[in-house]
């Protein structure tokens, strides 16, 4: 099975592929977890962008004009002499994606390259519109970065991976008691659902994590 190209993956994330092509891309994603994770990252980044775009009512006929424009753009990039069928009417983009899709497929691709550079979550979150990036330090050294997202989430990235046979674990300090939020996926952890002013900490633990910290936290931070 031929792996989908960037154009197809972005169109899939936007929900504008014809049914047959969508089925082929879905099958490829089911067979390739890494590729599927990349598309999930695309959708998350596009959703974050949609949240900060102005919400305006769509004029009558906007969806039809959008689909016709996307069909023209796809045809313009097709090989000479190859006819590109218009997107199926049954697969119009969800209204959540319309502000993004209205940018045109080429512009959406450019956004994905910026927001998901080679699957790097740190750069993807840092490039989210409205995000702020802060340096994390410990004992005078560089520990990593904290990205605050406009929707209240925060992404913690540690500059160095945990030592062999160990993992980083995230905690929320509630009333002086650490409550596990889970272990890191690699060197990053996305914090969600925490109120402003919440205190979090990171410790180094055995694989799978621990019910309570077994080492002194390497990071304690108030959000």
N, C-alpha and C positions, 0 to 999 in steps of 0.2 A: 504494500500500500504506500503510495506517494505521500510524503508528509506535507501538510498544508503550508502554504507560504504566508508571509505576514499579512498580505492583503486579505486572504481568506480568514485568517484568525481574527483580524480586527472586525471584518464584516460579521463574523460569527458572534463576537462579543457584543456588537451593536444590534444583533438580531435581524439582519437584513439579507441573509443568504436565502436563495431559493431552497425549497424543501429537500430536493435530492442532494444538492451540494452541502446543505447543513447536515444531512445524515452521514455523508462521507467524512466531514470534519469531526462530527461527534464520535464516529467509530475510531478515527485516528487518535482522538483525545483519550478515549477509553483504553486504548492500547498503549498509551504513552503518558504515565503519571506526571513526568516532568513537563511535558508539553501542556497538559491539563492545568498544572499549577501555574504556568505562565499565563494562560488565558484567564484563570481566576484572578490573577494579579492585575491583568488588563481591566477586567470588569470592576474591580475594587477601585482602581485609580480613576477610571472613567466615572464611576458613581460619585467619588469624592469631588471630581471636577463639576459634575452636574449639580451637586448640592450648592456650589458657590456661584453658579450662573444665575442671572436674573430669571425669575419665573414669570413668563409672560403668556397670556392666552394665545393659543394657536389660531391663526386666521383660517377661514374656510378654505379647503383645498390644499392646505399646507403639506399634508402627508403625501398627496398625489404628486405635487410638484417636487417634493423631496425625492421620492422614488424615481421620478423621471430624471432628475439631475444626477442621482447616483448611477443610474443606468448609462447615462451619457459619459460620465467619468470613467466607468469601467470599460465602456466600449472604446474610449480614447486611448486606453492603456493596453488594449488587446492587440494581438499580433495582426498585421495587415491581412485583410481578406477573411478574418475570423469574425463571425457574427456573434455578439454577446447578447443573450436574451435578457430582457428586463427582469428585475427582481419580481418574484411571484407576489401578486396582490395579497396572498394569504400570509406573507411573511413581512408585513410592514413593521418597522421598528417600534418597539414599545415607547410610549410617550415619555417615559423616564429618559430615554436615550435621544429623543428628537433634538434637543438643543445641541447635542454632540454630533449627531448625524448630519445636522444642518451645516456643520462646518465643512462637509464634503469628506469623502472617504480618504482622499490624500491627506487632508488636514488631520483627520482622526489618526491616521497612521503616524504622522509626525508627533502627535501627542503621545502615542504609545511608546515611540522611541525615546521621548523625554522622560515619561513617567515610569517606564519599565525598561531601563537600559540593561539588556542582557540579564534580566531577572534580578537585578540588584535591589532588594527592598529598601535599603537605606536611602539610595538616591531617588527611588520612586516616591517614598513618603516625603523626603526633603523637598522634592519638586512639586508637591501638591500645592495648588494655589492657596495662599493664606497660612501655610505652615511656617513655623519658626524653629530654628535649629540651635541648640545650646550644647556647649562642650561639657563633658563629664570628666571630673578630675578626682584623683585619690592620691593622697600623700605627695602632692605636687606633680604627679605624672598624669599623662593622658589616659583616661579610662575608656572613653568612647563618646557617644553623642546621644542627645535626647531630642527627638523631633516632636513638637507639639502640633497637632493637627487642628484645623478650624472646627471640627465637629466634636472636640473634647477628648478624642483619643490621643494617645502618646505612644511613640515607638522608641524603645531603648535599644541601642546598639553598642556592644562592647567591642573595643578595637582588637582584642586578642581572643582567640577561641579558648575554651576551657582546656585544661591539661588533659592528657590522655586518661581515659577511664573515669572522667568526671564531667558534670554538666552544670550549667548555670540554672539556678532556680529563682523565680520571682515571688516576692511576698508582699502582702499589704499589712501594714502595722495598724491594728485596730485595738484601741485601748491598751497599747503597750504589748499586745500579743500578736506575733506573726501568723498570718493566715496564707497558706500557699495559693498562688495564682497559676502555678504550673511551671514546667521547665522550658527553657529556651529552645527554639528551633534554630540550631546553629548558634549565631552570635546575637540574634535579635529577638525582641519580645514586644508584641503589640498589646498595649494596655487599653482596655475598653470598660465602660460602665463605672468608672471611678469618679467621685465627686472632686471638684477643685479643692486643693489643700490636702488631699489624701497623701499619706506617707507610704512609700514603697521601698523595698530593699532587695538586694541580690546577694545570694550566697553561692558557694561552690559545693555541690553535693554529689553523692554516688549516682550512677545511671538510674533514671526513673524518678529521681527526686526523693525527698524525705518528708515525713509528717511534720517535723520541726527542723529548723536550721541546725546543722551539725558543725558549722564553721562560722567564724565571725564574718558578718556581711562585708563584701567589698564595696558596696554602694548602699547608701541610705539617702533618699531624696523625697522632698515634699513637692507634689505636683501643683 
